[in-house]
Amino acid sequence: MHIDWFVFLAQIFNFLLLMYLLKRFLYGR
């Protein structure tokens, strides 16, 4: 099973960025 590490890391980064923005939006007001 081959894993494309760039896509894998990109998805993780995307998820973490989304969580960060969501938390900042919820607690920012």
PDBQT receptor file of N, H, CA, C and O in Angstrom, charges set to zero:
ATOM      1  N   MET A   1       0.846  -1.197   0.000  1.00  0.00    +0.000 N 
ATOM      2  CA  MET A   1       0.000   0.000   0.000  1.00  0.00    +0.000 C 
ATOM      3  C   MET A   1       0.883   1.248   0.000  1.00  0.00    +0.000 C 
ATOM      4  O   MET A   1       1.656   1.478   0.929  1.00  0.00    +0.000 OA
ATOM      5  N   HIS A   2       0.754   2.028  -1.035  1.00  0.00    +0.000 N 
ATOM      6  H   HIS A   2       0.126   1.841  -1.790  1.00  0.00    +0.000 HD
ATOM      7  CA  HIS A   2       1.572   3.231  -1.158  1.00  0.00    +0.000 C 
ATOM      8  C   HIS A   2       0.793   4.448  -0.675  1.00  0.00    +0.000 C 
ATOM      9  O   HIS A   2      -0.376   4.636  -1.014  1.00  0.00    +0.000 OA
ATOM     10  N   ILE A   3       1.463   5.263   0.119  1.00  0.00    +0.000 N 
ATOM     11  H   ILE A   3       2.413   5.111   0.394  1.00  0.00    +0.000 HD
ATOM     12  CA  ILE A   3       0.841   6.480   0.639  1.00  0.00    +0.000 C 
ATOM     13  C   ILE A   3       1.563   7.694   0.072  1.00  0.00    +0.000 C 
ATOM     14  O   ILE A   3       2.786   7.802   0.164  1.00  0.00    +0.000 OA
ATOM     15  N   ASP A   4       0.803   8.592  -0.507  1.00  0.00    +0.000 N 
ATOM     16  H   ASP A   4      -0.191   8.504  -0.582  1.00  0.00    +0.000 HD
ATOM     17  CA  ASP A   4       1.386   9.831  -0.997  1.00  0.00    +0.000 C 
ATOM     18  C   ASP A   4       1.533  10.785   0.189  1.00  0.00    +0.000 C 
ATOM     19  O   ASP A   4       0.561  11.378   0.658  1.00  0.00    +0.000 OA
ATOM     20  N   TRP A   5       2.773  10.914   0.658  1.00  0.00    +0.000 N 
ATOM     21  H   TRP A   5       3.562  10.432   0.277  1.00  0.00    +0.000 HD
ATOM     22  CA  TRP A   5       3.022  11.644   1.901  1.00  0.00    +0.000 C 
ATOM     23  C   TRP A   5       2.689  13.122   1.783  1.00  0.00    +0.000 C 
ATOM     24  O   TRP A   5       2.282  13.750   2.761  1.00  0.00    +0.000 OA
ATOM     25  N   PHE A   6       2.864  13.687   0.572  1.00  0.00    +0.000 N 
ATOM     26  H   PHE A   6       3.195  13.177  -0.221  1.00  0.00    +0.000 HD
ATOM     27  CA  PHE A   6       2.557  15.108   0.391  1.00  0.00    +0.000 C 
ATOM     28  C   PHE A   6       1.063  15.362   0.578  1.00  0.00    +0.000 C 
ATOM     29  O   PHE A   6       0.668  16.316   1.247  1.00  0.00    +0.000 OA
ATOM     30  N   VAL A   7       0.239  14.504  -0.016  1.00  0.00    +0.000 N 
ATOM     31  H   VAL A   7       0.560  13.728  -0.560  1.00  0.00    +0.000 HD
ATOM     32  CA  VAL A   7      -1.213  14.635   0.115  1.00  0.00    +0.000 C 
ATOM     33  C   VAL A   7      -1.633  14.379   1.563  1.00  0.00    +0.000 C 
ATOM     34  O   VAL A   7      -2.502  15.068   2.097  1.00  0.00    +0.000 OA
ATOM     35  N   PHE A   8      -1.009  13.383   2.190  1.00  0.00    +0.000 N 
ATOM     36  H   PHE A   8      -0.303  12.823   1.756  1.00  0.00    +0.000 HD
ATOM     37  CA  PHE A   8      -1.318  13.029   3.575  1.00  0.00    +0.000 C 
ATOM     38  C   PHE A   8      -1.025  14.198   4.519  1.00  0.00    +0.000 C 
ATOM     39  O   PHE A   8      -1.863  14.570   5.341  1.00  0.00    +0.000 OA
ATOM     40  N   LEU A   9       0.170  14.769   4.389  1.00  0.00    +0.000 N 
ATOM     41  H   LEU A   9       0.851  14.467   3.721  1.00  0.00    +0.000 HD
ATOM     42  CA  LEU A   9       0.550  15.900   5.236  1.00  0.00    +0.000 C 
ATOM     43  C   LEU A   9      -0.285  17.133   4.920  1.00  0.00    +0.000 C 
ATOM     44  O   LEU A   9      -0.603  17.921   5.811  1.00  0.00    +0.000 OA
ATOM     45  N   ALA A  10      -0.634  17.295   3.659  1.00  0.00    +0.000 N 
ATOM     46  H   ALA A  10      -0.375  16.656   2.935  1.00  0.00    +0.000 HD
ATOM     47  CA  ALA A  10      -1.449  18.440   3.258  1.00  0.00    +0.000 C 
ATOM     48  C   ALA A  10      -2.839  18.354   3.887  1.00  0.00    +0.000 C 
ATOM     49  O   ALA A  10      -3.396  19.367   4.309  1.00  0.00    +0.000 OA
ATOM     50  N   GLN A  11      -3.393  17.152   3.947  1.00  0.00    +0.000 N 
ATOM     51  H   GLN A  11      -2.940  16.329   3.604  1.00  0.00    +0.000 HD
ATOM     52  CA  GLN A  11      -4.708  16.969   4.555  1.00  0.00    +0.000 C 
ATOM     53  C   GLN A  11      -4.649  17.220   6.058  1.00  0.00    +0.000 C 
ATOM     54  O   GLN A  11      -5.561  17.823   6.623  1.00  0.00    +0.000 OA
ATOM     55  N   ILE A  12      -3.581  16.760   6.706  1.00  0.00    +0.000 N 
ATOM     56  H   ILE A  12      -2.841  16.270   6.246  1.00  0.00    +0.000 HD
ATOM     57  CA  ILE A  12      -3.412  17.003   8.139  1.00  0.00    +0.000 C 
ATOM     58  C   ILE A  12      -3.278  18.498   8.413  1.00  0.00    +0.000 C 
ATOM     59  O   ILE A  12      -3.898  19.033   9.331  1.00  0.00    +0.000 OA
ATOM     60  N   PHE A  13      -2.456  19.162   7.595  1.00  0.00    +0.000 N 
ATOM     61  H   PHE A  13      -1.952  18.727   6.849  1.00  0.00    +0.000 HD
ATOM     62  CA  PHE A  13      -2.262  20.602   7.756  1.00  0.00    +0.000 C 
ATOM     63  C   PHE A  13      -3.575  21.350   7.535  1.00  0.00    +0.000 C 
ATOM     64  O   PHE A  13      -3.890  22.301   8.251  1.00  0.00    +0.000 OA
ATOM     65  N   ASN A  14      -4.325  20.912   6.544  1.00  0.00    +0.000 N 
ATOM     66  H   ASN A  14      -4.069  20.140   5.962  1.00  0.00    +0.000 HD
ATOM     67  CA  ASN A  14      -5.615  21.528   6.231  1.00  0.00    +0.000 C 
ATOM     68  C   ASN A  14      -6.584  21.373   7.403  1.00  0.00    +0.000 C 
ATOM     69  O   ASN A  14      -7.304  22.308   7.754  1.00  0.00    +0.000 OA
ATOM     70  N   PHE A  15      -6.591  20.174   8.006  1.00  0.00    +0.000 N 
ATOM     71  H   PHE A  15      -6.006  19.415   7.721  1.00  0.00    +0.000 HD
ATOM     72  CA  PHE A  15      -7.467  19.899   9.136  1.00  0.00    +0.000 C 
ATOM     73  C   PHE A  15      -7.092  20.751  10.347  1.00  0.00    +0.000 C 
ATOM     74  O   PHE A  15      -7.958  21.329  11.004  1.00  0.00    +0.000 OA
ATOM     75  N   LEU A  16      -5.786  20.820  10.635  1.00  0.00    +0.000 N 
ATOM     76  H   LEU A  16      -5.082  20.350  10.102  1.00  0.00    +0.000 HD
ATOM     77  CA  LEU A  16      -5.321  21.608  11.772  1.00  0.00    +0.000 C 
ATOM     78  C   LEU A  16      -5.608  23.093  11.571  1.00  0.00    +0.000 C 
ATOM     79  O   LEU A  16      -5.976  23.797  12.512  1.00  0.00    +0.000 OA
ATOM     80  N   LEU A  17      -5.436  23.556  10.343  1.00  0.00    +0.000 N 
ATOM     81  H   LEU A  17      -5.137  22.984   9.580  1.00  0.00    +0.000 HD
ATOM     82  CA  LEU A  17      -5.712  24.960  10.045  1.00  0.00    +0.000 C 
ATOM     83  C   LEU A  17      -7.197  25.261  10.214  1.00  0.00    +0.000 C 
ATOM     84  O   LEU A  17      -7.570  26.317  10.724  1.00  0.00    +0.000 OA
ATOM     85  N   LEU A  18      -8.042  24.324   9.781  1.00  0.00    +0.000 N 
ATOM     86  H   LEU A  18      -7.739  23.466   9.366  1.00  0.00    +0.000 HD
ATOM     87  CA  LEU A  18      -9.479  24.491   9.907  1.00  0.00    +0.000 C 
ATOM     88  C   LEU A  18      -9.893  24.522  11.377  1.00  0.00    +0.000 C 
ATOM     89  O   LEU A  18     -10.722  25.342  11.771  1.00  0.00    +0.000 OA
ATOM     90  N   MET A  19      -9.321  23.636  12.184  1.00  0.00    +0.000 N 
ATOM     91  H   MET A  19      -8.647  22.971  11.863  1.00  0.00    +0.000 HD
ATOM     92  CA  MET A  19      -9.610  23.605  13.611  1.00  0.00    +0.000 C 
ATOM     93  C   MET A  19      -9.165  24.903  14.278  1.00  0.00    +0.000 C 
ATOM     94  O   MET A  19      -9.865  25.440  15.137  1.00  0.00    +0.000 OA
ATOM     95  N   TYR A  20      -7.985  25.408  13.872  1.00  0.00    +0.000 N 
ATOM     96  H   TYR A  20      -7.417  24.971  13.174  1.00  0.00    +0.000 HD
ATOM     97  CA  TYR A  20      -7.457  26.644  14.446  1.00  0.00    +0.000 C 
ATOM     98  C   TYR A  20      -8.371  27.831  14.129  1.00  0.00    +0.000 C 
ATOM     99  O   TYR A  20      -8.689  28.637  15.004  1.00  0.00    +0.000 OA
ATOM    100  N   LEU A  21      -8.781  27.921  12.876  1.00  0.00    +0.000 N 
ATOM    101  H   LEU A  21      -8.523  27.266  12.166  1.00  0.00    +0.000 HD
ATOM    102  CA  LEU A  21      -9.648  29.024  12.471  1.00  0.00    +0.000 C 
ATOM    103  C   LEU A  21     -11.014  28.926  13.140  1.00  0.00    +0.000 C 
ATOM    104  O   LEU A  21     -11.594  29.940  13.529  1.00  0.00    +0.000 OA
ATOM    105  N   LEU A  22     -11.525  27.704  13.273  1.00  0.00    +0.000 N 
ATOM    106  H   LEU A  22     -11.053  26.880  12.958  1.00  0.00    +0.000 HD
ATOM    107  CA  LEU A  22     -12.826  27.506  13.903  1.00  0.00    +0.000 C 
ATOM    108  C   LEU A  22     -12.770  27.897  15.376  1.00  0.00    +0.000 C 
ATOM    109  O   LEU A  22     -13.668  28.575  15.875  1.00  0.00    +0.000 OA
ATOM    110  N   LYS A  23     -11.708  27.467  16.077  1.00  0.00    +0.000 N 
ATOM    111  H   LYS A  23     -10.978  26.917  15.671  1.00  0.00    +0.000 HD
ATOM    112  CA  LYS A  23     -11.562  27.782  17.495  1.00  0.00    +0.000 C 
ATOM    113  C   LYS A  23     -11.366  29.286  17.689  1.00  0.00    +0.000 C 
ATOM    114  O   LYS A  23     -11.903  29.878  18.625  1.00  0.00    +0.000 OA
ATOM    115  N   ARG A  24     -10.590  29.892  16.791  1.00  0.00    +0.000 N 
ATOM    116  H   ARG A  24     -10.154  29.411  16.031  1.00  0.00    +0.000 HD
ATOM    117  CA  ARG A  24     -10.365  31.331  16.879  1.00  0.00    +0.000 C 
ATOM    118  C   ARG A  24     -11.662  32.093  16.624  1.00  0.00    +0.000 C 
ATOM    119  O   ARG A  24     -11.921  33.120  17.251  1.00  0.00    +0.000 OA
ATOM    120  N   PHE A  25     -12.475  31.582  15.699  1.00  0.00    +0.000 N 
ATOM    121  H   PHE A  25     -12.264  30.748  15.190  1.00  0.00    +0.000 HD
ATOM    122  CA  PHE A  25     -13.747  32.235  15.382  1.00  0.00    +0.000 C 
ATOM    123  C   PHE A  25     -14.731  32.105  16.548  1.00  0.00    +0.000 C 
ATOM    124  O   PHE A  25     -15.445  33.053  16.873  1.00  0.00    +0.000 OA
ATOM    125  N   LEU A  26     -14.763  30.923  17.174  1.00  0.00    +0.000 N 
ATOM    126  H   LEU A  26     -14.183  30.153  16.910  1.00  0.00    +0.000 HD
ATOM    127  CA  LEU A  26     -15.713  30.685  18.257  1.00  0.00    +0.000 C 
ATOM    128  C   LEU A  26     -15.345  31.464  19.508  1.00  0.00    +0.000 C 
ATOM    129  O   LEU A  26     -16.214  32.025  20.175  1.00  0.00    +0.000 OA
ATOM    130  N   TYR A  27     -14.033  31.500  19.834  1.00  0.00    +0.000 N 
ATOM    131  H   TYR A  27     -13.327  31.044  19.293  1.00  0.00    +0.000 HD
ATOM    132  CA  TYR A  27     -13.616  32.147  21.071  1.00  0.00    +0.000 C 
ATOM    133  C   TYR A  27     -13.111  33.568  20.854  1.00  0.00    +0.000 C 
ATOM    134  O   TYR A  27     -12.656  34.219  21.794  1.00  0.00    +0.000 OA
ATOM    135  N   GLY A  28     -13.190  34.049  19.616  1.00  0.00    +0.000 N 
ATOM    136  H   GLY A  28     -13.559  33.520  18.852  1.00  0.00    +0.000 HD
ATOM    137  CA  GLY A  28     -12.623  35.356  19.305  1.00  0.00    +0.000 C 
ATOM    138  C   GLY A  28     -13.570  36.514  19.591  1.00  0.00    +0.000 C 
ATOM    139  O   GLY A  28     -13.153  37.672  19.613  1.00  0.00    +0.000 OA
ATOM    140  N   ARG A  29     -14.856  36.200  19.811  1.00  0.00    +0.000 N 
ATOM    141  H   ARG A  29     -15.196  35.259  19.793  1.00  0.00    +0.000 HD
ATOM    142  CA  ARG A  29     -15.803  37.289  19.998  1.00  0.00    +0.000 C 
ATOM    143  C   ARG A  29     -16.162  37.547  21.458  1.00  0.00    +0.000 C 
ATOM    144  O   ARG A  29     -16.954  38.443  21.750  1.00  0.00    +0.000 OA
TER     145      ARG A  29
